[in-house]
Every structure is written in structure tokens, then in C-alpha cells.
Amino acid sequence: MSMNNEQKNTYVKRQMTAALLRLLKEKNLADISVSELTSAAKVGRVSFYRNYRNKEDVLKSESDRLVKEWGELYESNPESQPETLFPSLFDFYRAHKDFYLTLYNAGMSSVIMETIVKTIQITPEIPNLEAYMKSFWAYGIYGWMFEWIKRGMKEDGAERLSLFLSHNQ
């Protein structure tokens, strides 16, 4: 069965991501060469450079893909309400625990932060007050995520919300 270009790109990206996550469990990102990565992924160097500028882009792309996937799931769920947003997000991160813990353990938590900031759409064009408010939320969410990941992502979304609400009463 032959694949179309979109299917080939999806295959390459999945292979590259899985290989990089495996390698990051053994060594630092700086110590992983593109050749080693493409060999572990069983794809060519040309495929790497067609999809990414550098190794960090592999992680950023996967982080962005996951948040987009969560957003689509959340938006399409008829049970979604404002009060289920954070529990849903934390449960989704927890379902992808291996990815997020690998980023954390590799010292690459900034990838998570960049994805959150990009998702909240803090851009130079927006008015200052809006930028400050969005920054407050983006970095607050990131700090909340970072500490939870650092502590092993033990609580699910409902437990996290319950902890937060019980502390604020």
C-alpha cells in the first residue's frame, strides 16, 4: 500500500518523535546528532530537514500537535464547560505523561511553555493590557503544569481542581 505525501509526512514525524524521545532517555539533546536521530527513526536526513530546522523543532512540533489535539477533543465534547477546561487539560497531559516527563527530565520544559504561550496567542500586535492578562494566564498555567510534572503528575484533573478549590475556600 502506498502513502500519499501527507501520510508520509505524518509517518516521518511520528518516527522522528518516537526516536528522539527514546534517545533523550539515554543522553542529552546536544549529544544526539541528526544522523543518529534519523538512523534511530529509520528515515532519511532529507526527510528530517523537510520537516524540521533542528532537533528542538521535533519536540515543539509534537507539543503543538498534542495541545491542538486536546483543543479539538475539548471543543467537540458536548460535556465541555468552563469548569471542565483545566481538569480536561491536565488529564490529557497525564495521558501523554511519557512525552511530558521526558521533556522535563531532558531539561526541555521550555517547549511546554512555548506551546502554552503560542496557544494563548500573546503577540506584539495586541494591546498591552491584553498581553499582560494573557501572560498572567499563560505563565500561571505553565507554572502549575511545571510543578505538577516535576512532582510526577500524580493527581488527575479532578483531584487537581479539588486541591485548588479547597485551598481557595
Buried (B, 14 or more C-beta within 10 A) or exposed (E): EEEEEEEBBEBBBEBBBEBBBEBBEEEEBEEBEEEBBBEBBEBEEEBBEEBBEEBBBBBBBBBBBBBEEBBEEBEEEEEEEEEBEBBBBBBBBBEBEEBBBBBBEBEBBBBBBBBBBBBBEBEEEEEEEEBEBBEEEBBEBBEBBBEBBEEEBEBBBBEBBEEEEEEEE
